[in-house]
Amino acid sequence: MFDHELFEEARKEFLSYLLYTKGRSKATCYVYRSDIGIWGKWLVEAGKDWLNAKYPDIEQFAAWQMREREIKAHIVNRRLSALSTFYRWLVRNGVVESDPVAMAEKPKLPLRIPVWLEREEQAQLEATIRDRRNIPINVFGNNQKHMTETRRRYEMMFGLLLNSGLRISEALGLTIADVRLVDGAARSVRVIGKGNKERLVPLPASFGAVFGFWLKDRNRTEAVFAKSDGKAVSPQAARVYLRGMLEKAGIDKKISPHKLRHTYATNLLNAGAELVDIKALLGHESIATTQIYTNVGQERMEKVVARL
């Protein structure tokens, strides 16, 4: 029989463990909460008990998601990973005897080649963002100063993603104090990434000079990409603005802020960087995550072959 009260208590304590002991972000904890909740609802409908779940239950749960809900394999696998973390925590705390996910067969993932901007497309996007002539007059009248400040902020934001490979959440979490300025130029940014891990990401000199000039005379405690009213820019707003800029630039690709991170990694690979260096710069936990970029180094491989 499914014990709802015990399940909710366990889920709540597990999320507290993730947030306060493991240092996971609130956004990550929200995803875990949702994934575990979906599992719980499925168990109730299937007449199964979460305390005695076995690997066939996990496989049935995965198949149900893909067949009935048409959920993609990578999302199903992410949910199974969340369940595995949950059940391993339950095992350590003596609530269950084993992790049912460990022996379950996972859905096979199709080969997913990352989407990125080619060099010409990147230049086209950057030129479009720099062009102040395409800034529209808003519905309340000609507020050109405000619209120009907004454009400049997004120009710096997308420029940083293209020149550092930061996640959008990492970029939006930066304060002025996280940027190392030398003689007015931004040399590097200090990032607190996934799992509360810190890394220092160097910036190219050309972008660093522009970025540093934009930051000059600002309070070191201020968020780098705060709006004029001091409130934080949301990831959703950044995605919408980027979509508009891509449309103005005539680039017909599904490019999100995260795809700018892919563009940075691809540029590094084409410049001859080793995977271990790209892994460190991107803040990946495993080199396996970075290996997806081996599929996109065509430009570098062509140059190598051309020297034969």
C-alpha positions as CSV (number, residue, x, y, z in Angstrom):
1,M,0.0,0.0,0.0
2,F,1.3,3.5,-0.9
3,D,2.1,5.5,2.2
4,H,1.5,9.1,1.0
5,E,2.5,10.7,4.3
6,L,5.8,8.8,4.6
7,F,6.6,9.5,0.9
8,E,6.1,13.2,1.2
9,E,8.1,13.3,4.4
10,A,11.0,11.4,2.7
11,R,10.8,13.7,-0.3
12,K,10.9,16.8,1.8
13,E,13.9,15.6,3.9
14,F,15.7,14.5,0.7
15,L,15.3,18.0,-0.9
16,S,16.5,19.6,2.3
17,Y,19.6,17.4,2.1
18,L,20.2,18.5,-1.5
19,L,19.7,22.1,-0.7
20,Y,21.6,22.5,2.6
21,T,24.1,19.6,2.6
22,K,25.0,19.2,-1.1
23,G,24.6,22.9,-1.9
24,R,22.3,22.3,-4.9
25,S,20.4,25.3,-6.3
26,K,16.7,25.9,-5.6
27,A,16.1,25.4,-9.3
28,T,17.7,22.0,-9.2
29,C,15.8,21.0,-6.1
30,Y,12.5,22.1,-7.8
31,V,13.3,19.7,-10.7
32,Y,14.1,16.8,-8.3
33,R,10.8,17.5,-6.5
34,S,8.9,17.4,-9.7
35,D,10.6,14.2,-11.0
36,I,10.0,12.3,-7.7
37,G,6.4,13.6,-7.7
38,I,5.8,12.2,-11.2
39,W,7.2,8.8,-10.0
40,G,4.9,8.9,-7.0
41,K,1.8,9.6,-9.0
42,W,2.6,6.8,-11.5
43,L,3.1,4.3,-8.6
44,V,-0.3,5.1,-7.2
45,E,-2.0,4.7,-10.6
46,A,-0.1,1.4,-11.1
47,G,-1.0,0.2,-7.6
48,K,2.7,-0.2,-6.6
49,D,4.6,0.7,-3.4
50,W,7.5,3.1,-3.5
51,L,9.2,1.4,-0.5
52,N,9.4,-2.0,-2.4
53,A,10.0,-0.8,-6.0
54,K,12.1,-3.1,-8.2
55,Y,13.9,-2.5,-11.4
56,P,11.0,-3.8,-13.6
57,D,8.9,-1.0,-12.1
58,I,11.5,1.5,-13.2
59,E,11.5,0.1,-16.7
60,Q,7.7,0.2,-16.9
61,F,7.8,3.8,-15.6
62,A,10.3,4.8,-18.3
63,A,8.2,3.0,-21.0
64,W,5.0,4.7,-19.8
65,Q,6.6,8.1,-20.1
66,M,7.8,7.5,-23.7
67,R,4.8,5.7,-24.9
68,E,1.9,7.5,-23.2
69,R,3.4,10.9,-22.6
70,E,5.8,11.0,-25.6
71,I,8.6,12.2,-23.3
72,K,12.0,12.2,-25.0
73,A,14.6,9.7,-23.9
74,H,17.0,12.3,-22.5
75,I,14.3,13.7,-20.2
76,V,13.3,10.2,-19.1
77,N,16.9,9.4,-18.3
78,R,17.3,12.6,-16.3
79,R,14.2,11.6,-14.2
80,L,15.7,8.1,-13.6
81,S,18.9,9.8,-12.5
82,A,17.0,11.9,-10.0
83,L,15.2,8.8,-8.8
84,S,18.5,7.0,-8.4
85,T,19.9,9.8,-6.3
86,F,16.7,9.7,-4.2
87,Y,16.8,6.0,-3.6
88,R,20.6,5.9,-2.8
89,W,19.8,8.5,-0.1
90,L,17.0,6.3,1.1
91,V,19.4,3.3,1.3
92,R,22.0,5.3,3.3
93,N,19.3,6.3,5.7
94,G,17.9,2.8,6.1
95,V,14.5,3.5,4.6
96,V,14.8,1.0,1.7
97,E,17.2,-1.9,1.0
98,S,18.3,-1.1,-2.6
99,D,18.2,1.4,-5.5
100,P,15.8,-0.1,-8.1
101,V,17.2,2.2,-10.8
102,A,20.7,0.6,-10.6
103,M,19.7,-2.6,-12.4
104,A,17.1,-1.1,-14.7
105,E,17.7,-0.8,-18.5
106,K,17.6,2.9,-19.5
107,P,16.2,4.2,-22.7
108,K,18.8,4.5,-25.5
109,L,19.7,8.1,-26.4
110,P,19.8,9.1,-30.1
111,L,23.0,10.8,-31.2
112,R,22.5,14.5,-30.5
113,I,24.9,16.9,-32.2
114,P,24.9,20.2,-30.5
115,V,23.5,23.3,-32.3
116,W,25.9,26.2,-32.5
117,L,26.6,29.3,-34.6
118,E,29.0,29.2,-37.4
119,R,31.7,31.9,-37.4
120,E,29.8,33.9,-40.0
121,E,26.5,33.6,-38.1
122,Q,28.2,34.7,-34.9
123,A,29.6,37.8,-36.6
124,Q,26.2,38.5,-38.1
125,L,24.5,38.3,-34.7
126,E,27.1,40.5,-33.0
127,A,26.8,43.1,-35.8
128,T,23.0,43.1,-35.5
129,I,23.1,43.6,-31.7
130,R,25.7,46.5,-32.1
131,D,23.5,48.2,-34.7
132,R,21.5,50.9,-32.7
133,R,19.5,51.8,-35.8
134,N,17.3,48.7,-35.5
135,I,16.2,49.6,-32.0
136,P,12.4,50.0,-32.1
137,I,10.3,52.8,-30.6
138,N,8.3,51.2,-27.8
139,V,4.5,51.4,-27.5
140,F,4.7,54.2,-25.0
141,G,6.7,56.6,-27.2
142,N,10.3,57.2,-28.1
143,N,12.2,56.0,-25.1
144,Q,15.5,55.6,-27.0
145,K,17.8,56.0,-24.0
146,H,16.2,53.2,-22.0
147,M,16.0,50.9,-25.1
148,T,19.7,51.6,-25.9
149,E,20.7,50.8,-22.4
150,T,18.8,47.5,-22.6
151,R,20.4,46.6,-25.9
152,R,23.9,47.4,-24.5
153,R,23.2,45.1,-21.5
154,Y,22.2,42.2,-23.7
155,E,25.1,42.9,-26.1
156,M,27.5,42.4,-23.1
157,M,25.5,39.4,-21.8
158,F,25.5,37.5,-25.1
159,G,29.1,38.6,-25.7
160,L,30.1,37.1,-22.3
161,L,28.4,33.8,-23.1
162,L,30.2,33.6,-26.5
163,N,33.5,34.5,-24.9
164,S,33.4,32.4,-21.7
165,G,30.9,29.6,-22.2
166,L,29.1,30.4,-19.0
167,R,25.6,29.0,-18.4
168,I,23.0,31.8,-18.5
169,S,22.3,31.2,-14.7
170,E,26.0,31.6,-14.0
171,A,26.2,34.9,-16.0
172,L,23.1,36.3,-14.3
173,G,24.5,35.4,-10.9
174,L,27.7,37.5,-11.4
175,T,28.5,40.6,-9.4
176,I,31.0,43.2,-10.4
177,A,33.3,41.8,-7.7
178,D,33.4,38.5,-9.6
179,V,35.1,40.1,-12.6
180,R,38.9,40.6,-12.3
181,L,39.7,44.0,-13.8
182,V,43.3,44.9,-14.7
183,D,44.0,48.4,-16.0
184,G,40.3,48.8,-16.9
185,A,40.1,45.5,-18.9
186,A,38.2,42.4,-17.7
187,R,40.7,39.5,-17.5
188,S,38.5,36.7,-16.1
189,V,35.3,36.0,-14.2
190,R,34.9,33.9,-11.1
191,V,31.9,31.6,-11.4
192,I,30.0,29.5,-8.9
193,G,28.7,26.7,-11.1
194,K,26.7,23.4,-10.5
195,G,27.3,21.8,-7.2
196,N,28.5,25.1,-5.8
197,K,31.8,24.6,-7.5
198,E,34.0,27.6,-8.2
199,R,36.0,28.1,-11.4
200,L,37.9,31.0,-12.9
201,V,37.3,31.6,-16.6
202,P,39.7,33.8,-18.6
203,L,38.4,36.2,-21.2
204,P,39.8,37.1,-24.6
205,A,41.6,40.4,-24.6
206,S,39.4,42.0,-27.3
207,F,36.2,41.3,-25.4
208,G,37.7,41.9,-22.0
209,A,38.6,45.5,-23.0
210,V,35.0,46.3,-24.1
211,F,33.4,44.4,-21.1
212,G,35.7,46.2,-18.6
213,F,34.9,49.6,-20.1
214,W,31.2,48.8,-19.7
215,L,31.7,47.9,-16.0
216,K,33.8,50.9,-15.0
217,D,32.7,53.0,-12.0
218,R,30.0,50.5,-10.9
219,N,29.5,49.3,-7.4
220,R,31.3,46.0,-6.8
221,T,28.3,44.5,-5.0
222,E,26.0,45.2,-7.9
223,A,24.8,42.4,-10.2
224,V,26.6,42.6,-13.6
225,F,23.4,42.3,-15.6
226,A,21.0,44.1,-13.3
227,K,18.4,46.2,-15.0
228,S,18.2,50.0,-14.5
229,D,15.8,49.5,-11.6
230,G,18.2,47.1,-9.9
231,K,16.1,44.0,-10.5
232,A,17.7,40.9,-12.0
233,V,17.2,40.0,-15.6
234,S,15.4,36.6,-15.9
235,P,16.7,33.7,-18.0
236,Q,13.4,33.8,-19.8
237,A,13.8,37.4,-20.8
238,A,17.3,36.7,-22.1
239,R,16.0,33.9,-24.3
240,V,13.2,36.1,-25.7
241,Y,15.6,39.0,-26.4
242,L,18.1,36.6,-28.1
243,R,15.3,35.2,-30.2
244,G,14.5,38.7,-31.4
245,M,18.1,39.5,-32.3
246,L,18.4,36.2,-34.2
247,E,15.3,37.1,-36.2
248,K,16.7,40.6,-37.0
249,A,20.0,39.0,-38.1
250,G,18.1,36.6,-40.4
251,I,19.5,33.5,-38.6
252,D,17.1,30.6,-38.9
253,K,18.4,28.4,-36.1
254,K,17.0,27.4,-32.8
255,I,19.6,29.2,-30.7
256,S,19.2,29.7,-27.0
257,P,21.6,31.3,-24.5
258,H,22.8,27.7,-23.8
259,K,23.5,27.2,-27.5
260,L,25.9,30.2,-27.2
261,R,27.8,28.1,-24.7
262,H,27.9,25.3,-27.4
263,T,29.3,27.9,-29.8
264,Y,32.0,28.8,-27.4
265,A,33.0,25.2,-26.9
266,T,33.0,24.6,-30.7
267,N,35.2,27.6,-31.3
268,L,37.6,26.3,-28.7
269,L,37.7,22.9,-30.3
270,N,38.3,24.4,-33.8
271,A,41.1,26.5,-32.3
272,G,42.9,23.3,-31.2
273,A,41.9,23.2,-27.5
274,E,42.0,19.8,-25.8
275,L,38.8,18.3,-24.4
276,V,40.3,18.4,-20.9
277,D,40.8,22.2,-21.2
278,I,37.2,22.6,-22.6
279,K,35.9,20.5,-19.7
280,A,37.6,22.8,-17.2
281,L,36.4,26.0,-18.8
282,L,32.8,24.8,-19.1
283,G,32.7,23.4,-15.6
284,H,31.7,19.9,-16.6
285,E,32.0,17.2,-13.9
286,S,32.8,14.5,-16.4
287,I,34.8,14.4,-19.6
288,A,32.0,12.3,-21.1
289,T,29.8,15.4,-21.1
290,T,32.4,17.3,-23.0
291,Q,32.9,14.6,-25.6
292,I,29.7,15.7,-27.5
293,Y,31.9,18.4,-29.0
294,T,34.1,15.8,-30.8
295,N,31.2,15.7,-33.3
296,V,31.5,19.4,-34.2
297,G,35.2,19.9,-34.8
298,Q,34.8,19.6,-38.6
299,E,36.5,22.9,-39.4
300,R,39.6,21.9,-37.4
301,M,39.7,18.4,-39.0
302,E,39.5,19.9,-42.5
303,K,42.4,22.2,-41.7
304,V,44.4,19.2,-40.5
305,V,43.6,17.2,-43.7
306,A,44.5,20.2,-45.9
307,R,48.1,20.0,-44.6
308,L,48.6,16.5,-45.9
